[in-house]
Amino acid sequence: MSLVKLYDTTLRDGTQAEDISFLVEDKIRIAHKLDETGIAYIEGGWPGSNPKDVAFFKDIKKEKLSQAKIAAFGSTRRAKITPDKDQNIRTLVQSEADAVTIFGKSWDFQVHEALRIPLEENLELIFDSLEYLKARMPEVFYDAEHFFDGYKANPEYAIKTLLAAQQAGADCIILCDTNGGTMPFEVASIVADVQKAITTPLGIHTHNDGECAVANSIVAVQSGIVQVQGTINGFGERCGNANLCSVIPALKVKMKMECVSDQQMRQLRDLSRYVYELANLAPDKHQAYVGNSAFAHKGGVHVSAIQRHPETYEHMRPELVGNTTRVLVSDLSGRANILAKATEFNINLDSKDPVTLEILEDIKAMENRGYQFEGAEASFELLMKRALGTHRKFFSVIGFRVIDEKRHEDEQPISEATIKVKVGGKIEHTAAEGSGPVNALDNALRKALEKFYPKLRDVKLHDYKVRVLPAGQGTASSIRVLIESGDKEGRWGTVGVSSNVIEASYQALIDAIEFKLHKDEEAAAPRQ
């Protein structure tokens, strides 16, 4: 296998995305994860540009990484001064990073309009800066900014900028599609032209403005590029950078190129989730390779086929990137979906069993009323158990009342719930307040049941979503509530539907608690 080195810039270019910011502690934690996943170079930031990046390069020296090298980022020297007098160049050396990457101008338009200096002087900036750094740093990379646009406008000058970097001793010259509008066929053609003039190893840095960042990276590797720059989840300015979560499996699985080990690639989904979590963003469920929906099947024909041969509707095995095949249940489902979910839940169900058809008809009727089980698999499991007669009723709710009172126009409303439940032969009557009526009901329900089932104290409500179902009935419309709950062992989703948001929430809360009690009882049962 040929070797491609991965260069991650999530901690620098990734943080230039809207809504993304990492604390120094976050950047250190992400650096460790990137190291564990086999990333060769981790660009930590621009030392000297802000206190956070200064702190990162100071703190990362105390950390032990297994194989990754830390890179510092900066620019060529300013005009009219020598590199030793340039504060940006000096801070790069002072960072004591394993490698340094600087960018310079390749496009004559940028030299004229941004730098406002003669073209020849820009070549001197590139050469002087790289020569100075090469004498003081272990590895030096040159990012040829706007290279593809520059080459299309003035190929002779664009190549001259690369020759200046090569003559200064750059270890790798990275061709950048900075504006992100280059097409894959252009990348292949331009890289081939560059290789006629440049012998220094080449890299690629692409942005996703034309939705081609990953494709352009792949084409570049196919053309002989040996370093690929990108970010986890494609985070980056505007439309983002090349997504390494897609680049890595494309290189390893599709192109048979070595970049991380098989075991490291199986951590890819976890790495993606980890970075989303620290960025405080919800994961993109439709993300290729690592998203929840990447290997999820809904149509009955598809589900029936993948159960015989997964490759009928999956382009690769999801386990290779740490993902799994999922079967969704909806009004598009057939018997195969129901049987697949029953297997997943260890429920014995036969395809010829009339109960299978009964469950299928129930699902279609409920989805017609607004239920959705794709994010509420716990509610679906309870539905199957009720149909099979294996559902155990741990408690019954005799009744509840929720009061939402606003005593003065300048005061916040006060929410209070009272509930009466029956467990065995005992009746418990409790009341609780909360931050809103649903929270008050949740608190009252738990307060009443925790006395009988103490393990309910482990249950946390992680997410609560309310969706008004489209029926054109204004405030009388039906509401769908999706709740995600969890304990120390896992998370589960439940659903409720009603024209009353309290009733819909109540249904989802009851399912969440019942699922927890069923789960604990099954875990405690002796294995057969």
Salt bridges, closest charged atoms under 4 A:
ASP13 OD1 - ARG12 NH1 3.32
ASP13 OD2 - HIS205 NE2 3.11
ASP13 OD2 - HIS207 NE2 3.54
ASP26 OD1 - ARG29 NH1 3.90
GLU43 OE1 - ARG12 NE 2.72
ASP53 OD1 - LYS27 NZ 2.76
ASP59 OD1 - LYS62 NZ 3.72
GLU63 OE1 - HIS32 NE2 2.81
ASP84 OD2 - LYS85 NZ 3.09
ASP86 OD2 - ARG78 NE 3.75
GLU96 OE1 - LYS61 NZ 3.63
GLU121 OE2 - LYS80 NZ 3.69
ASP128 OD2 - ARG77 NH2 2.79
GLU139 OE1 - LYS69 NZ 3.08
GLU145 OE1 - LYS105 NZ 2.82
GLU145 OE1 - HIS146 ND1 3.79
ASP149 OD1 - LYS152 NZ 3.89
ASP171 OD2 - LYS134 NZ 2.89
GLU186 OE1 - LYS152 NZ 3.49
ASP193 OD1 - LYS196 NZ 3.58
ASP209 OD2 - ARG238 NE 2.65
GLU258 OE2 - LYS252 NZ 3.08
ASP262 OD1 - LYS252 NZ 3.09
GLU314 OE2 - HIS297 NE2 2.80
GLU314 OE1 - ARG317 NH1 2.79
GLU319 OE2 - ARG317 NH2 3.23
GLU344 OE1 - LYS341 NZ 3.21
GLU374 OE2 - LYS298 NZ 2.67
GLU377 OE2 - ARG326 NH2 3.96
GLU377 OE2 - LYS341 NZ 2.75
GLU381 OE2 - LYS385 NZ 3.18
GLU405 OE1 - ARG407 NE 3.43
ASP410 OD2 - HIS408 ND1 3.79
GLU428 OE1 - LYS451 NZ 3.36
ASP442 OD1 - ARG446 NE 2.86
GLU450 OE1 - ARG457 NE 3.72
ASP463 OD2 - LYS465 NZ 3.53
GLU484 OE1 - ARG491 NH1 3.63
ASP487 OD2 - LYS516 NZ 2.86
ASP487 OD2 - LYS519 NZ 2.77
ASP511 OD1 - ARG386 NH2 3.27
GLU514 OE1 - ARG386 NH2 3.27
GLU514 OE1 - HIS391 NE2 2.85
ASP520 OD2 - LYS516 NZ 3.05
GLU521 OE2 - ARG392 NH1 2.34
GLU522 OE2 - LYS385 NZ 2.33
